[in-house]
Amino acid sequence: MNAVRLLFVCLCLGLGFAVPTTNVAHACEGVSSAQGVSMRTIVSRIRQHLRDPGGRVLRACTVRSGGRTVIEVRWLTSSDRVVFVTVDAKTGAILDTR
């Protein structure tokens, strides 16, 4: 996957396109159960929601969105597909999947 990303960046730079940065450190904080629900609970709810018992978390970040704290989870499904899941940090409710 990194080779594909590197090729994409090189291609964009060669053609003069702006490449969006994906490493926004100030927007991504670690996930803490002090926010509300534990990461274990969130993983369980994502597995149920996606019907994917073999999937796993690639990355999880706590961010502020629309006046509330949410957890953005990058999920790798058991079929090697990446899904982005937004979870309410206080309740553990799944707000969005894409």
C-alpha positions in Angstrom: 0.0 0.0 0.0 2.9 2.4 0.8 4.3 1.9 -2.7 1.0 2.8 -4.3 0.8 6.0 -2.1 4.3 6.9 -3.0 3.7 6.5 -6.7 0.5 8.6 -6.4 2.4 11.4 -4.6 5.2 11.3 -7.2 2.7 11.4 -10.0 0.8 14.4 -8.5 4.0 16.3 -7.8 5.2 15.6 -11.4 2.0 17.0 -12.8 1.9 20.0 -10.5 -1.1 19.0 -8.4 -1.3 19.9 -4.7 -1.1 16.8 -2.6 -3.3 16.9 0.6 -1.5 16.1 3.8 -2.8 13.1 5.7 -0.7 13.4 8.8 -2.5 16.1 10.8 -1.0 15.5 14.2 -2.9 18.3 16.0 -6.3 16.9 14.9 -5.6 13.4 16.0 -5.4 12.6 19.7 -5.2 9.2 21.3 -8.4 7.4 22.4 -9.1 7.3 26.1 -11.9 5.6 27.9 -12.2 8.7 30.0 -14.1 10.1 27.0 -17.0 7.8 27.7 -16.9 4.2 26.4 -13.9 1.9 26.2 -12.1 1.0 22.9 -13.1 -2.6 23.6 -16.8 -1.6 23.5 -16.3 0.5 20.3 -14.5 -2.5 18.6 -17.4 -4.8 19.6 -20.0 -2.4 18.2 -18.1 -1.9 14.9 -17.9 -5.7 14.5 -21.6 -6.0 15.1 -22.5 -3.1 12.9 -20.4 -4.2 9.9 -21.1 -7.9 10.6 -17.3 -8.4 10.5 -16.0 -10.5 13.4 -12.6 -10.8 11.9 -11.9 -7.1 11.2 -9.5 -5.0 13.2 -8.6 -1.4 14.0 -5.9 0.2 11.9 -6.1 3.6 13.6 -8.3 5.5 16.0 -8.3 9.2 16.7 -10.4 11.4 19.0 -11.5 14.6 17.4 -14.0 17.4 17.9 -16.7 17.5 15.2 -19.9 19.5 15.2 -19.6 20.5 18.9 -19.1 16.9 20.2 -16.2 14.5 20.6 -16.1 11.7 18.2 -13.7 8.8 17.5 -12.7 8.3 13.9 -11.7 4.7 13.4 -10.0 3.3 10.3 -11.2 -0.3 10.2 -9.6 -3.2 8.1 -12.3 -5.7 7.3 -11.6 -9.4 7.1 -11.8 -9.1 3.3 -9.0 -6.5 3.3 -11.2 -3.5 2.7 -10.7 -0.3 4.6 -13.8 1.3 6.2 -13.9 4.6 8.0 -16.2 4.6 11.0 -17.2 7.6 13.1 -18.3 6.8 16.7 -19.7 9.1 19.4 -17.1 9.1 22.1 -19.6 9.5 24.9 -22.2 7.0 24.0 -20.4 4.6 21.6 -23.1 5.1 19.0 -21.9 4.6 15.4 -22.6 7.9 13.6 -21.2 7.2 10.1 -19.5 4.5 8.0 -17.9 5.1 4.6 
